[in-house]
Amino acid sequence: MCPMFSRLSLPLLVLVCGALFFYRLGDRDLHSSHEARAAQNAQMILEEGNWGLPRLFDRHIELQKPPLYYWLIALIAQILGGQVDVWAVRLPAALSALGCVWFLYFLGWKRGRPVAGLLAALFLATSLHFTWLARVGRTDMPLTLSVALAVGCFFLGQRNAEKSRASWGWFLAGYLAIAVGIMFKGPIAAIFALGIVGVNGVAESFRAREKKAAVASWRRSLLWGIPLVALVTGPWFVWANMATDGRLWEVFFWYHNVERGLGGAETLAAHPVWFYFPRAFIDLLPWSLLILPAAYLAWREGWGNLEPEGRLGAVWFGFIFVFLSLMRFKRADYLLPAFPGAALFLASMASRLYHATNPLFAPGVAGAAPGVAGAEALRSPGVSRVVRRGALIAGFMTCLVLTIGGWLIYFTFIAPVQEHGWPYRQLAHDIRRQTDMPVIFFRAESHLLAFHVGRPLDTILEWENLEVWATRPEPIFVVMPADCAACRHAYLDRGRLEEMFRTSDHPWGKHERPLVVLRSCPPRELDKQSSGPTISCR
């Protein structure tokens, strides 16, 4: 690689990641249930000091995910002053995205392919959905980093199989990355990482005896690696399951893993097997436009003639894509851990073109793609007239600049307009301006509104319990779905609830399930209405 290219690589990555992941990261309010739930759990940790079992503001124990993400938010908030805010919620995801990008660059550099490493890092950083989720406080991005670290470390360990000490260190790092991923999102981290490496190992074992030895060294590490992962993660799961009388197993393991995957829960919508085909194309834009040309080039070159990183990337993306496609419950965000593999494969094929169009290229030249069997074919007149190095670089840089520029325009001008119409902060302000009593969420799950309303609040499900709250001597605010609000008079005998406002009155609130905020009429106000002129309890 030329000195100028080497000097520009690191500043380029710093500028791209800084602009895409951190620029105005805290300007937008919390915009998803996942972010608000994480914020509540972290704030409760700071207020109550209960790090083992995080709780929501209504004191319900959080059992949807392991607590590592909430611990990170709490630590960041504690450093920043003790109050959970948007920065604290999103910073772990943004840093995880940064880690994914830099690890792909490191992987290429470590393997002597800095061009492929830089391209993979840039492809990943600027993929549409990856950039978006880097700025959202969800566990998908930390899970992606954990899987990427595990797969990459196992890959490097296999490539150093002849050096037992170096190989052992890479394998150890890989298993620790799996353990971290499990503490972020559960056993899916181990399924992804071990599945990718296992399938790639089977594919590699057919190629040569030395490849078989490398794969065998990883397989032997399973004898101590899996017990190590269980030793690191097992204590919390066992303790938490005992502390919740088995509810952790029922809620987290069975419902959120088994039933979500197999579609056994009636409340979870099933999706067709082809769901991820259009999602992958959209979410990997603009680089998904290169998938078919890259696949054609890989087919023409032959699987065995591809670089090991390219083969790994194809297996990486393919395994997760197929695995998730076979699951009944699907979400676009679940495909995120496959994106580093797609970036690695595309970068490997793009790097082949980059080197093949170099007039100074020859097999064995430093920095050239090793083992390029089809390089001479790429340099043939029929191809070289079409594919020129200058055109490749110009096209890539144009697409890169347009992508980054589009995001900066969105962060600067479009996102503030959307933020202005987001209803939950204003609704919470209107409620708390009128009461410091508990706000009751009746058959309504709105973590965003609950976070902004703050404590005290409670969640109830039965009309009899709502009747008790509605007849208290002081006004009580109740949040419920619109359909429940419409039929409340049929269930409340003595209590009376008057509508104050609803989320659908706000522009962006119309995109969510409509919620209605009501206020109870204390008995003394009802007495005034019955003995004199009609007085609204608003």
Protein Blocks (a to p, Z undefined) as FASTA:
>chain_A
ZZklmmmmmmmmmmmmmmmmmgoklmpccfbfklmmmmmmmmmmmmnopaklgcdfkopa
cfkbccklmmmmmmmmmmnnopacfklmmmmmmmmmmmmmmmmmmmmmmnopaklmmmmm
mmmmmgmklmmmmmcccfklmmmmmmmmmmmmmmmmmmmmmmmmlmmmmmmmmmmmmmmm
mmmnojklmmmmmmmmmmmmmmmmmmpmklmmmmmmmmmmmmmmmmmmmmmmmmmmmmmm
mmnnomlmmmmmmmmmmmmmnopafklccddfklmmmmmmmmmpcklmmmmmmmmmmmmn
opklpcfklmmmmmmmmmmmmmmmmpmbdcfklmmmmmmmmmmmmmmmmmmmmmmmpmkb
cehiahiaehilklmmmmpmklmmmmcfklmmmmmmmmmmmmmmmmmmmmmmmmmmmmmm
pmklmmmmmmmmmoccdcddehiacfklmmmnopaddddfbfklmmmmmmpfbdcddddd
fklmmmmmmmmmkbccddfbdfklpmklmmpccddddddddfklmmmmmmmccddfZZ
